[in-house]
Amino acid sequence: MQTTAIIGAGIAGLAAAVRLAVAGHTVDVYEANAGPGGKLSQFSLPGSYRFDFGPSLFTMPQYVDELFELAGEDPRAHFHYTRLPEVCRYWWPDGTRFTAPASTAQLITEAALTFDVPEQAMRDFMDTAARKYTLTGRTFLEKSLHKARTWLDPQVAYAMLKIPGLDLFRSMHDVHEAALKDPRLVQLFDRFATYNGSNPYKAPGLLSMIPHFEHHFGAYLPEGGMYDIATSVYELGKRLGVTYHFNTPVTQICRAGTQVRGIEVGGKEVNYDTVVCNMDVWLAYDRLLPGAKRPRITLQQQKSTSAVIFYWGIDRSFPELGLHNIFFSHDYAREFATLEAGSLSDDVTVYVNISSKYVSGDAPTGHENWFVMVNAPAHTGQDWEQLVSELRAQIIAMLSRELAPARAPGWLAEHIRAERVVTPPDIERLTGSHQGALYGTSSNNRMAAFLRHPNFSRQIGGLYFLGGSVHPGGGVPLCLLSARIVADLMEQAEK
Ligand SMILES: Cc1cc2nc3c(=O)[nH]c(=O)nc-3n(C[C@H](O)[C@H](O)[C@H](O)COP(=O)(O)OP(=O)(O)OC[C@H]3O[C@@H](n4cnc5c(N)ncnc54)[C@H](O)[C@@H]3O)c2cc1C
């Protein structure tokens, strides 16, 4: 029986553990933290406020369901989620409000009523997003791009031929501006670049397929909050016989020549046939693979954005807010230019997620748990204390103004009963993510998809990589796909 060590119990590591256990491997998962989930973990603040640490938007739940099905279990017996009737409430500084409905058809109708856009232009735009996904998304997200057999597949060859005509040579912003014109709607769709930590003024227009995920496949919320995703997959792994070692950082990937031999934990070597690394790939080369040749160009790619997050226990409720809320800045281009320069704008776009709108136990009755997030540059030594103090004042002033302009400036501060602040260096420390990047590397250039690290090592036999820092990229759905790709590669290698 093949023995496999998985380094890291992020969602990709947890999913791979399930897949490999089903395939008959003996699987040990080693996790530096005290519990599973990585970025997909949770915590509480005094006053009975529960928070998901990281992800708040859940799309493509079928990738979780398929893990249960693979194990011969009914997903609905173990993992429950709701499709959201509305996706997001958007606020603009000029007073425009827009609640994005769940379905594409409704989105098209309602957008044409609110914005200066003909219904047909909206329909064409969403049709193009769907076409981009159908032609290329599946091909490039569900297969290894670094194996010859992928390129021999006629579907892949067809997708390659189509790609240049699918806005590879224009930025997302240029595509949105040409198709939608109304600057508010352009800003709404530009924001989808941030779903993988990218900049809409640089990321290729091919990525304007992202809204198709949210509106066609839907946006969801697990019954007990996002952490349910991690715990349900972790529990499934336990039922399949996976062994988890928490508080157990791996300190080295051991090799015999060009073949993996096992891992080092607690100063001792433990032998395995294969090793699967869910640790951020940049840090894995830096810390676990001394002497190994580094894939220089791959590791030099620009990081995705990080975030500053304020987790606030709020002592009242706000019916005008939903689960997902976005408060846009006046000038998106300036905001991204400031991010690129490594700092935070004095006019930021603010995301407020309130899971207690759906999960009643997440805050006491009449209270709410606010996850208030701002895109931030990756950590390269900025003075976060100073930036956070200015940012907090800016956000409180803006939200107070937007939610009740007649009240005294900054009134919202009186309602914050509990608080935790997380900065890019905290994300780096708590989740082992180089420079605190949320999604590994950005998609800010045309070749980004091809420049992510492969799901296997080119130099060391038996070593595989998965998770947000490698192909196909960051975000929970893609991490789940990386686990699927790794399991497929391992199965091929065993043949
Ligand atoms: C604030 C925030 C908001 C986000 N919002 C969304 C969202 O709304 N939707 C979405 O889909 N995605 C979102 N993401 C991105 C998403 O969370 C990640 O892409 C995904 O969870 C990463 O999973 P992963 O498998 O790569 O592992 P990670 O979650 O990065 O976990 C890696 C694990 O490896 C462990 N580890 C590292 N080194 C070692 C070692 N040497 N030994 C043992 N263990 C080790 C770490 O402790 C960690 O637990 C967000 C992320 C953050 C931080």
The ligand as an SDF file (V2000), in Angstrom:
LIG
                    3D

 53 58  0  0  0  0  0  0  0  0999 V2000
   -8.9470   36.9640    4.1180 C   0  0  0  0  0  0  0  0  0  0  0  0
   -9.1480   35.9670    3.0160 C   0  0  0  0  0  0  0  0  0  0  0  0
  -10.2990   36.0090    2.2420 C   0  0  0  0  0  0  0  0  0  0  0  0
  -10.4950   35.0760    1.2260 C   0  0  0  0  0  0  0  0  0  0  0  0
  -11.6910   35.0730    0.5550 N   0  0  0  0  0  0  0  0  0  0  0  0
  -11.9740   34.0350   -0.2740 C   0  0  0  0  0  0  0  0  0  0  0  0
  -13.3060   33.8460   -0.7480 C   0  0  0  0  0  0  0  0  0  0  0  0
  -14.2290   34.6000   -0.4160 O   0  0  0  0  0  0  0  0  0  0  0  0
  -13.5460   32.7790   -1.5650 N   0  0  0  0  0  0  0  0  0  0  0  0
  -12.5580   31.8970   -1.9130 C   0  0  0  0  0  0  0  0  0  0  0  0
  -12.8400   30.9290   -2.6440 O   0  0  0  0  0  0  0  0  0  0  0  0
  -11.2980   32.0500   -1.4530 N   0  0  0  0  0  0  0  0  0  0  0  0
  -10.9870   33.0840   -0.6330 C   0  0  0  0  0  0  0  0  0  0  0  0
   -9.7430   33.2110   -0.0990 N   0  0  0  0  0  0  0  0  0  0  0  0
   -8.6620   32.3440   -0.6030 C   0  0  0  0  0  0  0  0  0  0  0  0
   -8.7480   30.9490   -0.0040 C   0  0  0  0  0  0  0  0  0  0  0  0
   -8.8890   31.0440    1.3810 O   0  0  0  0  0  0  0  0  0  0  0  0
   -7.4740   30.1920   -0.3080 C   0  0  0  0  0  0  0  0  0  0  0  0
   -7.1660   30.2070   -1.7020 O   0  0  0  0  0  0  0  0  0  0  0  0
   -7.5550   28.7360    0.1350 C   0  0  0  0  0  0  0  0  0  0  0  0
   -8.2530   28.5790    1.3400 O   0  0  0  0  0  0  0  0  0  0  0  0
   -6.1320   28.2310    0.2630 C   0  0  0  0  0  0  0  0  0  0  0  0
   -6.1390   26.8750    0.5960 O   0  0  0  0  0  0  0  0  0  0  0  0
   -4.8310   26.0160    0.5260 P   0  0  0  0  0  0  0  0  0  0  0  0
   -5.2470   24.6080    0.3630 O   0  0  0  0  0  0  0  0  0  0  0  0
   -3.8780   26.5730   -0.4600 O   0  0  0  0  0  0  0  0  0  0  0  0
   -4.1630   26.0980    1.9690 O   0  0  0  0  0  0  0  0  0  0  0  0
   -4.0100   27.2280    3.0760 P   0  0  0  0  0  0  0  0  0  0  0  0
   -5.3370   27.6150    3.5640 O   0  0  0  0  0  0  0  0  0  0  0  0
   -3.0830   28.2700    2.6050 O   0  0  0  0  0  0  0  0  0  0  0  0
   -3.3420   26.3550    4.2200 O   0  0  0  0  0  0  0  0  0  0  0  0
   -2.0360   25.8640    4.1440 C   0  0  0  0  0  0  0  0  0  0  0  0
   -1.8150   25.1190    5.4470 C   0  0  0  0  0  0  0  0  0  0  0  0
   -0.5010   24.5760    5.4430 O   0  0  0  0  0  0  0  0  0  0  0  0
    0.0120   24.6890    6.7590 C   0  0  0  0  0  0  0  0  0  0  0  0
    1.4640   24.6460    6.6790 N   0  0  0  0  0  0  0  0  0  0  0  0
    2.2830   25.5230    6.0430 C   0  0  0  0  0  0  0  0  0  0  0  0
    3.5560   25.1370    6.1850 N   0  0  0  0  0  0  0  0  0  0  0  0
    3.5420   23.9760    6.8940 C   0  0  0  0  0  0  0  0  0  0  0  0
    4.5660   23.0910    7.3420 C   0  0  0  0  0  0  0  0  0  0  0  0
    5.8520   23.3110    7.0800 N   0  0  0  0  0  0  0  0  0  0  0  0
    4.2000   21.9990    8.0520 N   0  0  0  0  0  0  0  0  0  0  0  0
    2.8890   21.7500    8.3330 C   0  0  0  0  0  0  0  0  0  0  0  0
    1.8890   22.5710    7.9380 N   0  0  0  0  0  0  0  0  0  0  0  0
    2.2270   23.6590    7.2180 C   0  0  0  0  0  0  0  0  0  0  0  0
   -0.4970   26.0360    7.2380 C   0  0  0  0  0  0  0  0  0  0  0  0
   -0.4750   26.1230    8.6440 O   0  0  0  0  0  0  0  0  0  0  0  0
   -1.9060   26.0370    6.6670 C   0  0  0  0  0  0  0  0  0  0  0  0
   -2.8330   25.4800    7.5640 O   0  0  0  0  0  0  0  0  0  0  0  0
   -9.4990   34.1150    0.9400 C   0  0  0  0  0  0  0  0  0  0  0  0
   -8.3440   34.0670    1.7210 C   0  0  0  0  0  0  0  0  0  0  0  0
   -8.1780   34.9570    2.7770 C   0  0  0  0  0  0  0  0  0  0  0  0
   -6.9590   34.8510    3.6680 C   0  0  0  0  0  0  0  0  0  0  0  0
  1  2  1  0
  2  3  1  0
  2 52  2  0
  3  4  2  0
  4  5  1  0
  4 50  1  0
  5  6  2  0
  6  7  1  0
  6 13  1  0
  7  8  2  0
  7  9  1  0
  9 10  1  0
 10 11  2  0
 10 12  1  0
 12 13  2  0
 13 14  1  0
 14 15  1  0
 14 50  1  0
 15 16  1  0
 16 17  1  0
 16 18  1  0
 18 19  1  0
 18 20  1  0
 20 21  1  0
 20 22  1  0
 22 23  1  0
 23 24  1  0
 24 25  2  0
 24 26  1  0
 24 27  1  0
 27 28  1  0
 28 29  2  0
 28 30  1  0
 28 31  1  0
 31 32  1  0
 32 33  1  0
 33 34  1  0
 33 48  1  0
 34 35  1  0
 35 36  1  0
 35 46  1  0
 36 37  1  0
 36 45  1  0
 37 38  2  0
 38 39  1  0
 39 40  1  0
 39 45  2  0
 40 41  1  0
 40 42  2  0
 42 43  1  0
 43 44  2  0
 44 45  1  0
 46 47  1  0
 46 48  1  0
 48 49  1  0
 50 51  2  0
 51 52  1  0
 52 53  1  0
M  END
$$$$
